[in-house]
Amino acid sequence: MLSDSSKQSIQAAYRQLLSARSLTPRYGQRLMIAEIAKTLGTAGPHQSKPPVIVVEAGTGTGKTLAYTLSVLPIARELGLKVVIATATVALQEQVTQKDLPEILEASDLDFTVALAKGRGRYLCLSQLDRLLSGGDSLQAMMDLYGDDVSAAGDGDKALYEKMLNAVSAGTWDGDRDSWPSLVAEENWRPLTVDNAQCMGPKCSQFRHCCFYKARESIASADCIVSNHDLVLADLALGGGVILPEPEDCLYVFDEAHHLPLKSNNHFSSMTRVRSTIAWLEKTEKLSKGLHKDGFLEAKPQAQLSKQCATLRSELEFAWSVLEQIAEQVDSGDSYEERIQYAFELGVVPDSVREAAQNLSAHFSRVTVALQTIVDDLKDALEEGADPDRKTQAEQWFGVTGSALQRAEASQSLWANFAMADMPGKAPNARWLSYNPSDAFPDITLSTSPVLAADALTERLWERCAGAVLTSATLSALGEFSMLKMRAGLPEHSQFLRILSPFKFAEVASLTVPKMNCLPSDVQAHTEFIARSIPEIVDPLAGSLMLFSSRRQMLDVMDQLPREWLERILCQDDYQKSQLIAYHRQRIDEGEGSLIFGLASFAEGVDLPGIYCTHVLIAKIPFAVPNEPIEMTLAKWVEQQGMNPFMTLAVPDAAFKLVQATGRLLRNENDSGKITIFDERLSTQRYGRTIIDSLPPYSLELLKA
């Protein structure tokens, strides 16, 4: 039960903030604060079931303010940390640098905030030193793992010198996002290490490490602003490795609709067969180099080489089995000329399963051998060790740690392919991808849970002190059942829908034009869109056109008049942030601009006011029918006696359409129109169901 002191603290903070900003209280915001506080007020060591509340807060609710004011005072009283997890690093920085400081200042709340990013966002000083000095270490890595290690060219070295000077002078903290200009991925990747390559406190640069310096503030902070990927990475490692223990945290997942998919990604595995064969040859060379430098005795080195040779032979056999399967697959009219085959319900043939069992066992032995070497290298890095040997150990640690990580990933994939899924549980999706036209054709094997439920239940919902999930869109067709299924939310979870304060019917219209063709008639559908754009789009306004297919997007561009092509900014031509900046610049200069984008532009794109007054959508955004994870899930749902189209496809499409149409109204003063080129919305029963799930726009259906 919410204590009186927490209640008073929350009320006082809210009154203070409203007064400081000269604001009037919003009903939806007050309701969100009250319900979160009531739910999390039951948190504590006495609670066997950690409280979880899901809040769908429509655009304009002010959800950041609501969850901040309600969660922080409760966490302080209970002696807990608050972990706010956003969907992206950009949103993470917005919360840290803008939203929270403004809220805390206006409310007079006294809480400390720390930013937590993954290791890959920070410069590794040891890597920088190696890249600038060259030497045996870098050369060894290049010789062994040339496809995974980048060397610094002349231009890169100039950049790296600037970075070294900036770090040394204290004018830069080593955070990629705070460097004054955009750092290209090919220049940044060589500067970072992952968990497997990092020597931690045993690194000679540890006292000056940019990553660990950034981590120092986390231990004492009341509130840690992270991102979904970092939280999930921590949970995958067992929790409490990167962030505080889940039991000590109240979590807030902003943009929480991303959580199931991101979770699936974190607990998925993949391997490339041919490239792994080549990698094993390099691992044999690695073992010889370690033996030469005295880090691996003759007998273990010979055993490791033998295991690598055995694995190469086993992989060659697996290749022949998998290639036979791939060659029997009808690629159809695939735009990418790529063969993709999902094993039905994730069940692989006996020939593949047997090969996987052998490969899993052999990779397990290689993993054990490499782990022993890594442990020995760590011993050589101990303070007081021989300096020359310590230097050599540092040179070998990164590449050996990387080898261990790759061996573990391969073992995980093959172990998954070798096992049978638990009866009654949702299966794992298992599939292969193959492009025989590549210069070096390879078969990629992948596996992923189809539902995040089990992983999140075990690692998060049963362990955390409490959790808030919020977003502008969490329900589908007016219900939370899809989110409950995909995220495995506990039965005792609380659910709340807060409608947007926007007057949708007064400021926005939704039109479904009469087309006399369906999206399945791709040519006619594409031609209609291309003809319609010059007729219905204001050439001097800001507009956004969303496609479900890259091919259709490019085909529409090919069919547009030349003068219209000059107004279009295509997703394929620019980075997202750059494209949006160009779009805003054009509008500011009084020119028209029309963005052509795919699914990534259907959410997280903020173009308020004149920057977007017309959103056009090519069709209902149904999932690609041959996508392996969704295909496996659909088959399993059907096996359970349910209709996968109505259970999965329609709610998912409705959810995506709510997000896509949501690009139009970003604040209470916005207005405009939406056009959806899909008559199924008005002719099919499920289409009307989808329409009914959208905000109450003024509707114009089947109008010429």
C-alpha positions in Angstrom: 0.0 0.0 0.0 1.2 3.5 -0.9 2.5 5.2 2.2 1.3 8.6 3.3 4.8 10.1 3.0 5.2 8.9 -0.6 1.7 10.2 -1.4 2.5 13.6 0.1 5.8 13.8 -1.7 4.2 13.0 -5.1 1.4 15.5 -4.6 3.8 18.2 -3.4 6.1 17.7 -6.4 3.2 17.8 -8.9 1.8 21.0 -7.4 5.2 22.6 -7.4 5.8 21.7 -11.0 2.5 23.0 -12.2 3.1 26.2 -10.3 6.6 26.6 -11.7 5.5 26.1 -15.3 2.2 27.9 -14.9 0.4 24.8 -16.1 -3.1 23.5 -15.4 -3.4 19.9 -14.3 -4.3 17.3 -17.0 -6.8 14.7 -16.2 -4.9 11.9 -18.0 -1.6 12.9 -16.4 -3.1 12.9 -12.9 -4.7 9.5 -13.6 -1.4 8.1 -14.8 0.5 9.4 -11.7 -2.1 8.0 -9.4 -2.4 4.5 -10.9 1.4 4.1 -11.1 1.8 5.2 -7.5 -1.0 2.9 -6.3 0.5 -0.1 -8.1 4.1 0.4 -7.2 3.1 1.3 -3.7 2.8 -2.4 -3.0 6.4 -3.1 -3.9 8.9 -4.2 -1.3 10.5 -7.3 0.2 7.2 -8.5 1.5 5.7 -8.7 -2.0 5.9 -12.2 -3.5 4.6 -10.9 -6.9 6.4 -7.8 -8.1 3.9 -5.2 -9.2 3.7 -4.5 -12.9 1.6 -1.8 -14.5 1.1 -1.1 -18.3 0.0 2.4 -19.3 -0.9 3.3 -22.8 -0.7 7.1 -22.7 -1.8 8.8 -25.8 0.3 11.6 -27.4 0.1 14.7 -25.3 -0.4 13.0 -22.0 3.0 14.0 -20.6 4.0 10.4 -19.7 7.7 11.2 -18.9 6.6 13.7 -16.2 4.0 11.3 -14.9 6.2 8.3 -14.4 9.1 10.4 -13.0 7.0 12.1 -10.3 5.3 8.8 -9.3 8.2 6.4 -9.3 11.1 8.3 -7.9 9.6 9.2 -4.4 8.4 5.5 -4.0 11.8 4.2 -4.9 13.5 6.5 -2.4 11.2 5.4 0.4 11.8 1.7 -0.4 15.6 2.1 -0.8 15.4 1.1 -4.5 17.0 2.3 -7.7 15.0 3.5 -10.7 16.0 2.3 -14.1 14.4 4.2 -17.0 14.9 2.3 -20.2 14.2 4.0 -23.6 14.1 2.4 -27.0 17.1 4.3 -28.5 20.3 6.1 -27.4 18.8 9.3 -28.8 15.7 9.1 -26.6 18.0 8.1 -23.7 19.9 11.3 -24.1 16.8 13.4 -24.5 15.5 12.1 -21.1 18.8 12.6 -19.4 19.8 16.0 -20.8 16.4 17.7 -21.2 13.3 15.9 -19.8 14.5 14.9 -16.3 16.5 18.1 -15.5 13.5 20.2 -16.3 11.2 18.1 -14.3 13.5 17.8 -11.3 14.2 21.6 -11.3 10.5 22.6 -11.6 9.4 20.1 -8.9 12.2 20.7 -6.4 12.8 16.9 -6.2 16.3 16.1 -5.2 17.4 13.0 -7.0 20.7 12.1 -8.8 20.6 10.9 -12.4 23.2 8.8 -14.2 23.4 7.8 -17.9 24.2 4.2 -18.7 25.3 3.2 -22.2 26.8 0.1 -23.6 30.5 -0.5 -23.9 30.3 0.0 -27.7 29.4 3.7 -27.3 32.8 4.4 -25.6 36.3 4.7 -26.9 38.8 2.0 -25.7 42.1 3.7 -24.9 44.0 0.4 -25.4 42.5 0.0 -28.8 43.3 3.6 -29.7 46.9 3.1 -28.6 47.3 0.0 -30.7 45.8 1.6 -33.7 48.1 4.6 -33.5 51.3 2.7 -32.6 50.7 -0.4 -34.8 53.1 -3.1 -33.8 52.9 -6.8 -33.3 49.6 -6.9 -31.5 47.6 -5.2 -34.2 49.4 -7.1 -37.0 48.7 -10.4 -35.2 45.0 -9.6 -35.0 45.0 -8.5 -38.7 46.7 -11.7 -39.8 44.4 -13.9 -37.9 41.1 -12.1 -38.1 41.3 -9.7 -41.0 37.6 -9.8 -41.6 36.8 -8.8 -38.0 39.6 -6.3 -37.3 39.9 -2.9 -39.0 43.2 -1.2 -39.6 43.6 2.6 -39.5 44.2 4.3 -42.8 45.9 7.7 -43.1 42.6 9.5 -42.8 41.6 7.5 -39.7 44.9 8.2 -38.0 44.3 11.9 -38.3 40.9 11.5 -36.6 42.4 9.2 -33.9 45.1 11.7 -33.1 42.4 14.3 -32.6 40.5 12.0 -30.3 43.6 11.2 -28.3 44.4 14.9 -27.8 40.8 15.6 -26.8 40.7 12.8 -24.2 44.2 13.8 -22.9 43.1 17.4 -22.5 39.9 16.5 -20.8 37.7 18.1 -23.5 36.1 14.8 -24.5 34.8 11.9 -22.4 35.2 9.2 -25.0 31.5 8.9 -25.7 30.8 8.5 -29.4 27.6 10.6 -29.1 29.5 13.6 -27.6 32.1 13.8 -30.3 31.6 17.1 -32.2 31.0 15.5 -35.5 29.5 12.2 -36.8 31.9 9.3 -36.6 31.5 6.8 -39.4 31.0 3.2 -38.3 34.1 2.0 -40.2 36.2 4.5 -38.1 34.5 3.8 -34.8 34.4 0.0 -34.8 38.1 -0.4 -34.4 38.1 1.9 -31.4 35.8 -0.3 -29.2 35.8 -3.6 -27.6 33.0 -5.9 -26.4 32.7 -7.6 -23.0 34.8 -10.6 -24.2 37.7 -8.4 -25.3 37.8 -6.0 -22.3 40.4 -6.7 -19.7 38.5 -4.7 -17.1 40.6 -3.7 -14.0 43.5 -5.6 -15.3 43.9 -3.3 -18.3 46.9 -1.0 -18.2 44.5 1.9 -19.1 41.8 1.0 -16.6 42.3 4.1 -14.4 41.6 6.3 -17.4 39.0 4.1 -19.0 36.2 6.1 -20.6 33.6 3.3 -20.1 34.4 2.7 -16.4 34.6 6.4 -15.6 31.0 6.7 -17.0 30.0 3.8 -14.9 31.3 5.3 -11.6 28.2 7.5 -11.2 25.8 4.6 -11.5 26.5 3.1 -8.1 25.5 6.2 -6.3 22.7 7.5 -8.6 19.0 7.3 -7.6 17.9 7.1 -11.2 19.7 5.4 -14.0 18.7 6.2 -17.6 19.5 3.3 -19.8 18.1 1.7 -23.0 16.2 -1.5 -23.7 19.3 -3.2 -25.2 21.5 -2.5 -22.3 18.9 -3.7 -19.8 18.4 -6.9 -21.8 22.1 -7.4 -22.2 22.5 -7.2 -18.4 19.6 -9.6 -17.8 21.1 -12.0 -20.4 24.3 -12.0 -18.3 22.3 -12.9 -15.2 21.4 -9.4 -14.0 23.5 -7.1 -11.8 26.5 -7.2 -14.1 26.1 -3.9 -15.8 23.2 -2.4 -13.9 22.1 -3.0 -10.3 20.5 -6.3 -9.4 16.9 -6.5 -10.7 15.6 -7.1 -7.2 16.9 -3.7 -6.2 15.3 -1.8 -9.1 12.0 -0.3 -10.2 12.0 -0.4 -14.0 10.3 2.1 -16.3 10.2 0.9 -19.9 9.4 3.8 -22.2 8.4 3.0 -25.7 7.7 -0.4 -24.2 6.1 -1.9 -27.4 9.7 -2.5 -28.5 10.5 -4.8 -25.6 9.3 -8.2 -26.9 11.1 -7.9 -30.2 14.3 -6.6 -28.6 14.2 -9.4 -26.1 13.9 -12.0 -28.8 16.9 -10.5 -30.6 19.0 -10.8 -27.4 18.1 -14.5 -26.9 18.6 -15.4 -30.6 21.6 -17.1 -32.2 23.1 -17.3 -35.7 26.1 -18.7 -37.4 27.5 -18.8 -41.0 28.8 -22.2 -42.0 31.5 -21.3 -44.6 32.8 -18.3 -42.7 33.0 -20.4 -39.5 35.2 -23.0 -41.4 37.5 -20.2 -42.4 37.5 -18.8 -38.8 38.5 -22.2 -37.4 41.6 -22.2 -39.6 42.5 -18.8 -38.1 41.8 -20.2 -34.6 44.4 -22.9 -35.3 46.9 -20.2 -36.2 45.9 -18.4 -33.0 46.7 -21.5 -30.9 50.2 -21.7 -32.6 50.9 -18.1 -31.8 49.8 -18.6 -28.2 52.1 -21.6 -28.0 55.0 -19.7 -29.5 54.6 -17.0 -26.8 54.3 -19.5 -24.0 50.6 -19.1 -23.2 49.7 -22.6 -24.4 51.6 -25.8 -23.9 52.3 -28.2 -26.7 49.7 -30.8 -25.7 46.7 -28.5 -25.3 47.7 -26.7 -28.4 47.7 -29.9 -30.4 44.4 -30.9 -28.9 42.8 -27.5 -29.8 44.2 -27.7 -33.4 42.7 -31.3 -33.7 39.3 -30.1 -32.4 39.4 -27.2 -35.0 40.2 -29.7 -37.8 37.4 -32.0 -36.7 35.0 -29.1 -36.6 35.9 -28.1 -40.1 35.2 -31.6 -41.3 31.9 -31.8 -39.5 30.9 -28.3 -40.9 31.7 -29.5 -44.4 29.3 -32.4 -43.9 26.7 -30.0 -42.4 27.1 -27.8 -45.4 26.3 -30.6 -47.8 23.1 -31.5 -45.8 22.0 -27.9 -45.6 22.8 -27.1 -49.2 20.5 -30.0 -50.3 17.7 -28.4 -48.3 18.4 -24.9 -49.7 18.4 -26.1 -53.3 15.0 -27.6 -52.9 13.5 -24.3 -51.8 11.5 -22.3 -54.3 12.8 -18.7 -54.0 9.8 -17.4 -55.9 9.9 -13.8 -57.0 12.3 -12.8 -54.2 13.5 -9.2 -54.7 16.9 -10.0 -53.1 17.5 -13.3 -54.8 18.0 -14.8 -51.4 16.7 -18.2 -50.4 15.2 -18.3 -46.9 13.7 -21.5 -45.5 12.0 -21.8 -42.1 11.7 -25.2 -40.6 8.0 -25.8 -39.8 7.3 -25.2 -36.1 11.1 -25.0 -35.7 11.5 -28.8 -36.1 14.7 -29.6 -38.1 15.2 -32.8 -40.1 16.9 -35.7 -38.3 20.0 -35.3 -40.6 20.4 -31.7 -39.5 19.7 -32.5 -35.8 22.3 -35.3 -35.7 24.9 -33.0 -37.3 24.0 -30.3 -34.8 24.5 -32.7 -31.9 28.0 -33.5 -33.1 28.9 -29.9 -33.8 27.5 -28.7 -30.4 29.7 -31.3 -28.6 32.8 -30.3 -30.5 32.2 -26.6 -30.1 31.7 -27.1 -26.4 35.2 -28.6 -26.1 36.7 -25.7 -28.1 34.9 -23.3 -25.8 36.4 -25.0 -22.7 39.9 -24.9 -24.2 39.6 -21.2 -25.1 38.2 -20.3 -21.7 41.2 -21.9 -20.1 43.5 -19.8 -22.2 41.6 -16.6 -21.4 41.8 -17.4 -17.7 45.6 -18.0 -18.0 45.9 -14.7 -19.8 44.0 -13.0 -17.0 46.5 -14.5 -14.5 49.3 -13.0 -16.6 47.7 -9.6 -16.3 47.7 -9.6 -12.5 49.4 -6.7 -10.8 53.0 -7.6 -10.0 53.3 -10.0 -13.0 56.3 -9.9 -15.2 56.0 -6.7 -17.3 57.1 -8.3 -20.6 54.7 -11.2 -20.1 51.9 -8.8 -19.1 52.5 -6.8 -22.3 52.3 -10.0 -24.4 49.1 -11.1 -22.5 47.5 -7.8 -23.3 48.3 -8.3 -27.0 46.7 -11.7 -27.1 43.7 -11.1 -24.8 41.4 -9.2 -27.2 41.7 -11.7 -30.1 41.5 -14.7 -27.8 38.4 -13.3 -26.0 36.8 -12.6 -29.3 37.5 -16.2 -30.4 35.9 -17.5 -27.2 32.8 -15.4 -27.8 32.5 -16.7 -31.3 32.9 -20.3 -30.2 30.3 -19.8 -27.5 27.9 -18.3 -30.1 28.4 -21.2 -32.5 27.9 -23.7 -29.7 24.7 -22.0 -28.6 23.3 -22.1 -32.2 24.1 -25.8 -32.7 22.9 -26.8 -29.3 19.6 -25.1 -30.1 19.3 -26.9 -33.4 20.0 -30.2 -31.6 17.3 -29.9 -29.0 13.6 -30.5 -29.1 11.3 -27.7 -27.8 9.3 -28.2 -24.6 5.8 -29.7 -25.4 3.0 -27.2 -24.8 5.5 -24.2 -25.0 5.9 -21.9 -27.9 8.7 -23.2 -30.1 11.9 -21.6 -31.3 12.0 -20.5 -34.9 14.8 -22.1 -36.8 15.7 -21.2 -40.4 18.4 -20.9 -43.0 19.3 -18.2 -45.5 21.3 -18.8 -48.6 22.3 -16.6 -51.6 24.0 -18.9 -54.2 24.8 -15.9 -56.4 27.2 -14.3 -53.9 30.8 -14.2 -54.8 31.4 -16.4 -51.7 28.1 -18.1 -51.1 27.4 -19.0 -47.5 24.5 -20.6 -45.5 23.4 -18.7 -42.4 21.6 -20.6 -39.7 19.4 -18.7 -37.2 17.2 -19.4 -34.3 15.1 -17.2 -32.1 12.3 -17.5 -29.5 9.0 -16.7 -31.2 7.8 -15.2 -27.9 9.8 -13.3 -25.3 7.5 -14.5 -22.5 9.7 -17.2 -21.0 12.9 -15.1 -21.0 11.3 -12.0 -19.6 9.4 -13.9 -17.0 12.4 -15.7 -15.7 14.9 -12.8 -15.8 12.7 -9.8 -15.2 9.1 -10.1 -14.1 9.8 -12.6 -11.3 12.9 -10.8 -10.1 12.4 -7.0 -10.4 11.0 -5.0 -7.5 8.4 -3.6 -9.8 7.9 -2.3 -13.4 6.1 0.3 -15.4 5.6 -0.2 -19.2 4.4 2.8 -21.1 4.1 4.1 -24.7 1.6 5.9 -26.8 0.7 2.6 -28.5 0.6 -0.6 -26.5 -2.8 -2.1 -27.2 -4.1 -3.5 -30.4 -7.8 -3.4 -31.4 -8.4 -1.9 -28.0 -6.9 -4.8 -26.0 -3.6 -5.6 -24.4 -3.7 -9.3 -25.2 -1.0 -9.2 -27.9 1.4 -7.5 -25.6 0.6 -9.9 -22.7 1.3 -12.9 -25.0 4.5 -11.6 -26.5 6.0 -10.2 -23.4 4.7 -12.8 -20.9 3.3 -10.2 -18.6 2.3 -11.6 -15.2 -1.4 -12.3 -14.6 -1.6 -9.8 -11.8 -0.4 -6.9 -14.1 -2.5 -3.8 -14.1 -3.5 -2.1 -17.4 -4.5 1.5 -18.1 -5.4 3.3 -21.3 -5.3 7.1 -21.3 -6.7 8.7 -24.3 -4.8 11.6 -26.1 -6.2 15.0 -25.3 -6.1 15.8 -29.1 -9.4 16.6 -30.8 -8.8 14.2 -33.7 -12.0 14.6 -35.6 -11.7 18.4 -35.7 -8.1 18.6 -36.8 -7.4 15.5 -39.0 -9.2 13.6 -41.7 -8.5 10.0 -42.9 -9.3 9.1 -46.5 -9.3 5.7 -48.2 -9.6 6.5 -51.9 -11.6 4.4 -54.3 -9.0 2.4 -56.2 -10.7 -0.6 -57.8 -7.6 -2.6 -57.1 -6.0 -4.3 -54.2 -2.4 -4.2 -53.0 -2.0 -7.8 -54.2 -2.3 -6.4 -57.8 1.1 -4.8 -57.3 1.4 -3.2 -60.7 -2.1 -1.5 -60.7 -1.7 -0.5 -57.0 1.7 1.1 -57.7 0.4 2.9 -60.8 -2.6 4.3 -58.8 -0.3 5.6 -56.0 2.1 7.2 -58.6 -0.9 8.9 -60.3 -2.4 10.1 -57.0 0.6 11.8 -55.5 0.7 14.8 -57.8 -3.1 15.1 -57.5 -3.5 15.0 -53.7 -0.1 16.1 -52.3 0.5 19.8 -51.8 3.8 20.5 -53.6 4.7 23.3 -51.1 3.8 21.4 -47.9 5.6 18.9 -45.7 4.4 15.3 -46.3 5.4 11.7 -45.4 4.7 8.7 -47.5 5.1 5.3 -45.8 5.7 2.0 -47.8 5.7 -1.6 -46.6 7.9 -2.7 -49.6 11.2 -1.2 -50.8 10.5 -2.4 -54.3 7.2 -0.6 -54.4 8.8 2.6 -53.0 11.4 2.6 -55.8 8.8 1.7 -58.5 6.5 4.6 -57.4 9.5 6.9 -57.7 10.3 5.6 -61.2 6.7 6.5 -62.3 6.5 10.0 -60.9 6.9 13.1 -63.1 10.5 14.4 -63.0 9.5 17.6 -61.2 8.1 15.6 -58.3 11.3 13.7 -57.9 13.1 16.9 -57.0 10.7 17.2 -54.0 11.2 13.7 -52.7 13.7 12.7 -50.0 14.1 8.9 -50.2 15.1 6.8 -47.2 17.7 4.9 -49.2 19.6 8.1 -50.1 20.3 9.5 -46.7 20.8 8.6 -43.0 17.6 9.1 -41.1 18.7 12.1 -39.0 20.3 13.7 -42.1 17.1 13.2 -44.2 14.9 14.7 -41.5 17.3 17.7 -41.2 17.1 18.2 -45.0 13.3 18.0 -44.9 13.0 20.6 -42.1 15.4 22.9 -44.0 13.3 22.7 -47.1 10.1 23.5 -45.3 11.8 26.4 -43.4 12.9 27.8 -46.8 9.4 27.7 -48.1 9.9 24.7 -50.4 7.8 21.6 -50.5 9.3 18.2 -49.3 7.9 14.7 -49.4 9.7 11.9 -47.5 9.6 8.4 -48.9 10.2 5.9 -46.0 9.7 2.3 -44.9 8.7 0.9 -41.5 11.5 2.7 -39.5 9.8 6.0 -40.4 6.4 4.9 -39.1 7.5 5.5 -35.5 10.0 7.7 -33.7 9.8 10.4 -36.3 8.8 13.8 -34.9 7.7 16.3 -37.5 5.4 18.7 -35.7 3.4 21.5 -37.3 4.2 22.5 -40.8 6.9 19.8 -41.1 4.2 17.2 -41.7 0.6 18.0 -42.7 -0.1 14.9 -44.8 0.7 11.3 -44.1 0.3 8.8 -46.9 0.3 5.1 -46.3 0.7 2.6 -49.2 -1.3 -0.3 -47.5 -2.3 -2.0 -44.3 1.1 -2.9 -42.8 0.7 -6.7 -42.5 3.8 -8.6 -41.5 5.7 -10.3 -44.4 4.1 -13.7 -44.6 7.4 -15.6 -44.9 9.2 -14.0 -42.0 10.5 -17.0 -40.1 9.6 -15.9 -36.5 6.1 -14.8 -37.4 5.6 -17.8 -39.6 6.6 -20.2 -36.8 4.4 -18.4 -34.3 1.4 -18.4 -36.6 1.8 -22.1 -37.2 2.0 -22.7 -33.4 -1.1 -20.5 -32.8 -3.0 -22.4 -35.4 -1.9 -25.7 -33.7 -3.5 -24.3 -30.5 -6.8 -24.0 -32.2 -6.8 -20.3 -32.9 -7.0 -18.3 -36.1 -3.5 -16.8 -36.7 -4.8 -14.1 -39.0 -7.2 -12.7 -36.5 -5.1 -13.5 -33.5 -1.7 -12.2 -34.8 -1.8 -10.5 -38.2 -4.8 -8.2 -37.8 -3.9 -6.9 -34.3 -0.3 -6.4 -35.3 -1.3 -4.5 -38.4 -3.7 -2.4 -36.5 -1.0 -1.6 -34.0 1.4 -0.6 -36.7 -1.2 1.6 -38.4 -1.9 3.5 -35.2 1.8 4.2 -35.0 2.0 5.2 -38.7 -1.0 7.6 -38.6 0.4 9.0 -35.3 3.1 10.7 -37.3 0.6 13.4 -38.2 -0.4 15.0 -34.9 2.6 15.6 -32.6 1.1 18.4 -30.5 -2.2 20.0 -29.8 -1.9 22.7 -32.4 -1.2 20.3 -35.3 -3.7 19.5 -38.1 -3.7 17.7 -41.5 -4.8 14.6 -43.3 -4.1 11.0 -43.8 -4.5 8.9 -46.9 -4.3 5.1 -46.9 -4.2 3.4 -50.3 -6.0 0.2 -49.3 -9.7 -0.4 -49.9 -9.6 -3.4 -47.6 -10.1 -1.0 -44.8 -13.6 -0.3 -46.0 -14.6 -3.5 -47.8 -13.4 -6.2 -45.4 -14.8 -6.8 -42.0 -11.3 -6.9 -40.5 -10.6 -3.6 -42.2 -13.4 -1.9 -40.4 -12.1 -3.4 -37.2 -8.8 -1.8 -37.8 -10.4 1.5 -38.7 -12.3 1.4 -35.4 -9.0 0.9 -33.5 -7.5 4.1 -34.9 -8.0 7.5 -33.2 -11.3 9.1 -34.1 -10.2 10.9 -37.2 -12.8 12.4 -39.6 -13.4 9.5 -42.0 -13.8 9.7 -45.8 -14.1 6.2 -47.1 -14.5 5.2 -50.7 -14.4 8.7 -52.0 -13.2 9.3 -55.5 
